[in-house]
Amino acid sequence: MDQLPETLYKYSPLHKYGKILLFQSELYAGSAAKQNDEMELSIPIKYSQDTYTLNAFISKYLAQLKVSGHLTENNYNEKLLEATDRYNFSIHNPQKYWKQSEDKILEMNHNFYGIICFSSNFNNNMMWGNYSNNNTGICIGFDREMLMKHFSKIKDNFAVTFGKVNYFDELPEWSFNAQENEQVTKNNFIKSTFSKQKTWIEEKEYRLIISGFQSIESKDRSIKYPKSIIREINIGTRISLTDEEEIIKFVRRENLKISVYKMKKSFTSLNLDRELICDNS
């Protein structure tokens, strides 16, 4: 089992979300609809052949009808044929079958879930360019253990899951959960929320998935955190002197026991180096 990093890093531009992130101590649990990966929380479902059988499909289909009150003795045979037809359609027309439910699934996922993304590294040149406004932003290092403790105590109507993102070359296979097995449900949830295409592997992402939001624009997606969980602040190679001074003043004013580093070009690696510019620890 991989050892969890002690520090989790959050890249951000400074003049948009970054000032709220740092100066107002707010992390934003964004909807998948606003992420830069088109397949975020929308990876097509591919069931394993050994679990996605006609008998399993019929069993689950009829069970759901029974729970909803739409299965009776009089229509049992009709619904049995309906289930068989739907299964055969899904086998022979998987793309059309997926599209029939895709919009409804995506709407639910986009409204219900929030994602807070972190990385295990602070010096990835690509990420500084993509997520920190072309090296003019920041990368905050959070104490992972303290972060987890804080998010375990947020509002009762939310569920929080933390984990490492897994990267794949092919679509991950799901287990068809005919019997609503709790472990199968958990495994499928992990595959749907912690899986990304291998082209993103350099991000070395860890994420918090928060469940229970009412809509994409829910105001409670902004979640306060205590400043004490910040371990370090890294600032971009191209940050303005004004912004650099503002960050250092903030650290000293708030008496944060941390260090501030400025990124710089490396002459020995494709990643960036850094130098200490403020030691307030």
DRENDO-1510 file (C-alpha; in Angstrom, 1 decimal, always signed):
<recs>
REC; n; res; u; v; w
REC; 1; MET; +0.0; +0.0; +0.0 .
REC; 2; ASP; +1.4; +3.4; -1.0 .
REC; 3; GLN; +2.4; +5.7; +1.9 .
REC; 4; LEU; +0.3; +8.8; +2.0 .
REC; 5; PRO; +2.2; +12.1; +1.5 .
REC; 6; GLU; +2.6; +14.3; +4.6 .
REC; 7; THR; +1.9; +17.4; +2.6 .
REC; 8; LEU; -0.8; +17.9; +0.0 .
REC; 9; TYR; -0.3; +20.8; -2.5 .
REC; 10; LYS; -3.0; +23.0; -3.9 .
REC; 11; TYR; -2.0; +25.0; -7.1 .
REC; 12; SER; -4.0; +28.2; -7.8 .
REC; 13; PRO; -3.9; +31.5; -9.6 .
REC; 14; LEU; -3.7; +34.3; -7.1 .
REC; 15; HIS; -6.1; +37.0; -8.5 .
REC; 16; LYS; -9.1; +34.7; -8.8 .
REC; 17; TYR; -9.7; +31.9; -6.5 .
REC; 18; GLY; -6.3; +32.1; -4.9 .
REC; 19; LYS; -6.9; +35.1; -2.7 .
REC; 20; ILE; -10.0; +33.5; -1.3 .
REC; 21; LEU; -8.1; +30.2; -0.9 .
REC; 22; LEU; -5.2; +31.9; +1.0 .
REC; 23; PHE; -6.4; +35.1; +2.7 .
REC; 24; GLN; -10.0; +34.0; +3.5 .
REC; 25; SER; -9.0; +30.3; +4.3 .
REC; 26; GLU; -11.6; +28.7; +2.0 .
REC; 27; LEU; -11.3; +25.6; -0.1 .
REC; 28; TYR; -13.9; +25.2; -2.9 .
REC; 29; ALA; -15.5; +21.9; -3.6 .
REC; 30; GLY; -16.1; +22.4; -7.3 .
REC; 31; SER; -18.6; +20.5; -9.4 .
REC; 32; ALA; -17.3; +18.0; -12.0 .
REC; 33; ALA; -19.1; +20.2; -14.6 .
REC; 34; LYS; -16.4; +22.9; -14.0 .
REC; 35; GLN; -13.3; +20.7; -14.1 .
REC; 36; ASN; -10.9; +20.7; -17.0 .
REC; 37; ASP; -11.3; +16.9; -17.6 .
REC; 38; GLU; -14.3; +16.2; -19.9 .
REC; 39; MET; -14.6; +12.7; -18.4 .
REC; 40; GLU; -14.6; +13.9; -14.7 .
REC; 41; LEU; -17.2; +11.7; -12.9 .
REC; 42; SER; -18.5; +10.7; -16.3 .
REC; 43; ILE; -16.4; +7.7; -17.3 .
REC; 44; PRO; -18.6; +5.4; -19.4 .
REC; 45; ILE; -19.8; +2.4; -17.3 .
REC; 46; LYS; -18.2; -0.9; -18.5 .
REC; 47; TYR; -19.4; -3.9; -16.6 .
REC; 48; SER; -17.3; -7.0; -16.3 .
REC; 49; GLN; -18.8; -9.9; -18.4 .
REC; 50; ASP; -18.8; -12.3; -15.4 .
REC; 51; THR; -21.1; -10.0; -13.4 .
REC; 52; TYR; -23.2; -8.4; -16.1 .
REC; 53; THR; -25.4; -11.4; -17.0 .
REC; 54; LEU; -29.0; -11.7; -18.1 .
REC; 55; ASN; -30.1; -13.3; -14.8 .
REC; 56; ALA; -28.3; -10.6; -12.7 .
REC; 57; PHE; -29.8; -7.8; -14.8 .
REC; 58; ILE; -33.4; -9.2; -14.6 .
REC; 59; SER; -33.0; -9.7; -10.8 .
REC; 60; LYS; -32.0; -6.1; -10.3 .
REC; 61; TYR; -34.5; -4.7; -12.7 .
REC; 62; LEU; -37.4; -6.5; -11.1 .
REC; 63; ALA; -36.2; -5.7; -7.6 .
REC; 64; GLN; -36.1; -2.0; -8.4 .
REC; 65; LEU; -39.7; -2.2; -9.9 .
REC; 66; LYS; -40.9; -3.9; -6.8 .
REC; 67; VAL; -39.4; -1.3; -4.5 .
REC; 68; SER; -41.0; +1.5; -6.6 .
REC; 69; GLY; -44.4; -0.3; -6.6 .
REC; 70; HIS; -44.4; -0.9; -10.3 .
REC; 71; LEU; -44.2; -4.7; -10.2 .
REC; 72; THR; -47.4; -6.7; -9.6 .
REC; 73; GLU; -48.6; -10.2; -10.2 .
REC; 74; ASN; -50.6; -9.1; -13.2 .
REC; 75; ASN; -47.6; -7.5; -15.0 .
REC; 76; TYR; -44.8; -9.8; -13.9 .
REC; 77; ASN; -44.4; -11.6; -17.2 .
REC; 78; GLU; -44.6; -8.3; -19.1 .
REC; 79; LYS; -41.9; -6.8; -17.0 .
REC; 80; LEU; -39.8; -9.9; -17.3 .
REC; 81; LEU; -39.8; -9.6; -21.1 .
REC; 82; GLU; -39.1; -5.9; -20.7 .
REC; 83; ALA; -36.1; -6.6; -18.6 .
REC; 84; THR; -34.8; -9.1; -21.2 .
REC; 85; ASP; -35.3; -6.7; -24.0 .
REC; 86; ARG; -33.4; -3.9; -22.2 .
REC; 87; TYR; -30.5; -6.3; -21.4 .
REC; 88; ASN; -30.2; -7.4; -25.0 .
REC; 89; PHE; -30.4; -3.8; -26.2 .
REC; 90; SER; -27.6; -2.9; -23.7 .
REC; 91; ILE; -25.4; -5.7; -25.0 .
REC; 92; HIS; -25.9; -5.0; -28.7 .
REC; 93; ASN; -26.1; -1.2; -28.5 .
REC; 94; PRO; -23.9; -0.2; -25.5 .
REC; 95; GLN; -23.4; +3.4; -26.7 .
REC; 96; LYS; -27.1; +4.1; -27.2 .
REC; 97; TYR; -27.9; +2.4; -23.9 .
REC; 98; TRP; -25.4; +4.6; -22.1 .
REC; 99; LYS; -26.7; +7.8; -23.8 .
REC; 100; GLN; -30.2; +7.1; -22.6 .
REC; 101; SER; -29.2; +7.5; -19.0 .
REC; 102; GLU; -26.1; +9.7; -19.3 .
REC; 103; ASP; -27.7; +13.1; -19.0 .
REC; 104; LYS; -29.6; +12.1; -15.9 .
REC; 105; ILE; -26.5; +10.5; -14.3 .
REC; 106; LEU; -24.3; +13.6; -15.1 .
REC; 107; GLU; -26.9; +16.0; -13.8 .
REC; 108; MET; -27.0; +14.1; -10.5 .
REC; 109; ASN; -23.2; +13.8; -10.3 .
REC; 110; HIS; -22.6; +17.5; -11.1 .
REC; 111; ASN; -25.1; +18.7; -8.5 .
REC; 112; PHE; -24.4; +16.1; -5.7 .
REC; 113; TYR; -20.6; +15.8; -5.6 .
REC; 114; GLY; -17.9; +18.3; -5.0 .
REC; 115; ILE; -14.2; +17.8; -5.7 .
REC; 116; ILE; -11.2; +19.4; -4.1 .
REC; 117; CYS; -8.0; +18.4; -5.9 .
REC; 118; PHE; -4.5; +18.3; -4.5 .
REC; 119; SER; -1.1; +17.0; -5.7 .
REC; 120; SER; +1.8; +15.2; -3.9 .
REC; 121; ASN; +4.3; +17.5; -5.6 .
REC; 122; PHE; +4.9; +21.3; -5.6 .
REC; 123; ASN; +7.5; +21.6; -8.4 .
REC; 124; ASN; +5.7; +20.3; -11.6 .
REC; 125; ASN; +6.4; +22.9; -14.3 .
REC; 126; MET; +3.3; +21.9; -16.3 .
REC; 127; MET; +1.0; +22.3; -13.2 .
REC; 128; TRP; +2.5; +25.7; -12.5 .
REC; 129; GLY; +1.6; +26.7; -16.0 .
REC; 130; ASN; -1.8; +25.2; -16.1 .
REC; 131; TYR; -3.2; +25.8; -12.6 .
REC; 132; SER; -1.2; +28.8; -11.3 .
REC; 133; ASN; -1.8; +31.2; -14.1 .
REC; 134; ASN; +1.4; +30.7; -16.0 .
REC; 135; ASN; +3.7; +30.7; -12.9 .
REC; 136; THR; +2.2; +33.9; -11.5 .
REC; 137; GLY; +0.1; +32.2; -8.8 .
REC; 138; ILE; +0.7; +30.1; -5.7 .
REC; 139; CYS; +0.9; +26.5; -4.5 .
REC; 140; ILE; -0.1; +26.0; -0.9 .
REC; 141; GLY; +1.2; +23.0; +1.1 .
REC; 142; PHE; -1.4; +21.6; +3.6 .
REC; 143; ASP; -0.7; +19.2; +6.4 .
REC; 144; ARG; -2.5; +16.1; +5.2 .
REC; 145; GLU; -3.3; +14.6; +8.6 .
REC; 146; MET; -4.7; +17.9; +9.9 .
REC; 147; LEU; -6.7; +18.5; +6.7 .
REC; 148; MET; -8.3; +15.1; +7.0 .
REC; 149; LYS; -9.2; +15.7; +10.6 .
REC; 150; HIS; -10.8; +19.0; +9.7 .
REC; 151; PHE; -12.9; +17.6; +6.9 .
REC; 152; SER; -14.0; +14.7; +8.9 .
REC; 153; LYS; -15.9; +17.2; +11.1 .
REC; 154; ILE; -17.8; +19.2; +8.5 .
REC; 155; LYS; -21.6; +19.3; +8.4 .
REC; 156; ASP; -23.5; +16.1; +9.2 .
REC; 157; ASN; -25.4; +16.1; +5.8 .
REC; 158; PHE; -22.1; +15.7; +3.9 .
REC; 159; ALA; -20.0; +12.6; +3.3 .
REC; 160; VAL; -16.3; +13.0; +2.7 .
REC; 161; THR; -14.0; +10.5; +0.9 .
REC; 162; PHE; -10.3; +11.0; +0.5 .
REC; 163; GLY; -8.1; +9.0; -1.8 .
REC; 164; LYS; -5.4; +8.8; -4.4 .
REC; 165; VAL; -6.4; +9.1; -8.1 .
REC; 166; ASN; -5.7; +6.0; -10.2 .
REC; 167; TYR; -4.7; +6.4; -13.8 .
REC; 168; PHE; -5.8; +4.0; -16.6 .
REC; 169; ASP; -5.1; +3.2; -20.2 .
REC; 170; GLU; -8.5; +1.5; -20.8 .
REC; 171; LEU; -11.9; +2.0; -19.3 .
REC; 172; PRO; -12.0; +0.5; -15.8 .
REC; 173; GLU; -14.5; -2.4; -15.3 .
REC; 174; TRP; -17.3; -2.2; -12.8 .
REC; 175; SER; -19.0; -5.0; -11.0 .
REC; 176; PHE; -22.7; -5.2; -11.8 .
REC; 177; ASN; -24.2; -4.9; -8.4 .
REC; 178; ALA; -27.4; -7.0; -8.7 .
REC; 179; GLN; -27.7; -7.7; -4.9 .
REC; 180; GLU; -26.8; -4.1; -3.8 .
REC; 181; ASN; -23.7; -5.5; -2.0 .
REC; 182; GLU; -22.1; -2.7; +0.1 .
REC; 183; GLN; -18.5; -3.5; -0.8 .
REC; 184; VAL; -19.3; -3.7; -4.5 .
REC; 185; THR; -21.1; -0.3; -4.2 .
REC; 186; LYS; -18.0; +1.2; -2.5 .
REC; 187; ASN; -15.6; -0.3; -5.1 .
REC; 188; ASN; -17.7; +1.1; -8.0 .
REC; 189; PHE; -17.9; +4.5; -6.3 .
REC; 190; ILE; -14.1; +4.6; -6.0 .
REC; 191; LYS; -13.7; +3.7; -9.7 .
REC; 192; SER; -16.1; +6.4; -10.8 .
REC; 193; THR; -14.7; +9.2; -8.7 .
REC; 194; PHE; -10.9; +8.4; -8.3 .
REC; 195; SER; -10.1; +7.3; -11.9 .
REC; 196; LYS; -8.6; +9.4; -14.6 .
REC; 197; GLN; -7.0; +8.8; -18.0 .
REC; 198; LYS; -3.2; +8.1; -17.9 .
REC; 199; THR; -2.5; +11.4; -19.8 .
REC; 200; TRP; -3.1; +13.2; -16.4 .
REC; 201; ILE; -0.6; +11.0; -14.4 .
REC; 202; GLU; +2.0; +13.7; -14.0 .
REC; 203; GLU; -0.5; +15.5; -11.7 .
REC; 204; LYS; +0.0; +12.8; -9.0 .
REC; 205; GLU; -3.4; +13.8; -7.7 .
REC; 206; TYR; -5.1; +13.1; -4.4 .
REC; 207; ARG; -8.6; +14.4; -3.9 .
REC; 208; LEU; -11.5; +14.9; -1.5 .
REC; 209; ILE; -14.9; +13.9; -2.8 .
REC; 210; ILE; -17.7; +15.6; -0.8 .
REC; 211; SER; -21.2; +14.2; -1.3 .
REC; 212; GLY; -24.5; +16.0; -0.4 .
REC; 213; PHE; -24.6; +19.3; -2.3 .
REC; 214; GLN; -27.9; +20.5; -3.7 .
REC; 215; SER; -26.7; +22.1; -6.9 .
REC; 216; ILE; -23.7; +23.1; -9.0 .
REC; 217; GLU; -23.9; +26.7; -7.6 .
REC; 218; SER; -24.5; +25.7; -3.9 .
REC; 219; LYS; -23.1; +28.4; -1.6 .
REC; 220; ASP; -21.9; +25.8; +0.9 .
REC; 221; ARG; -19.3; +24.5; -1.6 .
REC; 222; SER; -16.9; +27.0; -0.1 .
REC; 223; ILE; -15.5; +25.4; +3.0 .
REC; 224; LYS; -13.5; +27.2; +5.7 .
REC; 225; TYR; -10.3; +25.7; +7.0 .
REC; 226; PRO; -8.1; +26.7; +10.0 .
REC; 227; LYS; -4.9; +28.5; +8.9 .
REC; 228; SER; -2.9; +26.2; +11.2 .
REC; 229; ILE; -3.1; +23.4; +8.6 .
REC; 230; ILE; -0.9; +25.3; +6.2 .
REC; 231; ARG; +2.6; +24.0; +6.2 .
REC; 232; GLU; +4.2; +26.1; +3.5 .
REC; 233; ILE; +3.5; +28.5; +0.6 .
REC; 234; ASN; +5.2; +28.4; -2.7 .
REC; 235; ILE; +5.0; +31.3; -5.1 .
REC; 236; GLY; +5.5; +31.3; -8.9 .
REC; 237; THR; +8.6; +32.3; -10.8 .
REC; 238; ARG; +6.7; +35.2; -12.5 .
REC; 239; ILE; +4.7; +36.5; -9.5 .
REC; 240; SER; +4.7; +40.3; -9.2 .
REC; 241; LEU; +6.7; +41.9; -6.5 .
REC; 242; THR; +3.5; +43.4; -5.1 .
REC; 243; ASP; +1.8; +40.0; -4.8 .
REC; 244; GLU; +5.0; +38.5; -3.3 .
REC; 245; GLU; +5.1; +41.2; -0.6 .
REC; 246; GLU; +1.4; +40.9; +0.1 .
REC; 247; ILE; +1.8; +37.2; +0.8 .
REC; 248; ILE; +4.8; +37.7; +3.1 .
REC; 249; LYS; +3.0; +40.4; +5.0 .
REC; 250; PHE; +0.0; +38.1; +5.4 .
REC; 251; VAL; +2.2; +35.3; +6.8 .
REC; 252; ARG; +3.8; +37.6; +9.3 .
REC; 253; ARG; +0.5; +39.4; +10.3 .
REC; 254; GLU; -1.3; +36.1; +10.9 .
REC; 255; ASN; +1.8; +34.8; +12.7 .
REC; 256; LEU; +1.8; +31.6; +10.6 .
REC; 257; LYS; +4.6; +29.3; +11.6 .
REC; 258; ILE; +5.5; +28.4; +8.1 .
REC; 259; SER; +8.1; +29.1; +5.3 .
REC; 260; VAL; +7.5; +30.8; +2.0 .
REC; 261; TYR; +9.4; +29.7; -1.0 .
REC; 262; LYS; +9.8; +31.1; -4.5 .
REC; 263; MET; +10.1; +28.8; -7.4 .
REC; 264; LYS; +12.9; +29.1; -9.9 .
REC; 265; LYS; +14.2; +27.4; -13.0 .
REC; 266; SER; +16.2; +24.3; -12.5 .
REC; 267; PHE; +19.4; +23.5; -14.5 .
REC; 268; THR; +19.5; +19.9; -13.4 .
REC; 269; SER; +15.8; +18.8; -13.7 .
REC; 270; LEU; +12.7; +19.3; -15.8 .
REC; 271; ASN; +10.9; +20.2; -12.6 .
REC; 272; LEU; +11.4; +23.5; -10.9 .
REC; 273; ASP; +13.6; +24.3; -7.9 .
REC; 274; ARG; +12.8; +26.7; -5.1 .
REC; 275; GLU; +14.5; +29.1; -2.7 .
REC; 276; LEU; +13.5; +30.2; +0.8 .
REC; 277; ILE; +12.4; +33.8; +0.9 .
REC; 278; CYS; +10.6; +34.0; +4.2 .
REC; 279; ASP; +11.2; +31.8; +7.2 .
REC; 280; ASN; +8.5; +32.5; +9.8 .
REC; 281; SER; +8.7; +29.1; +11.4 .
</recs>
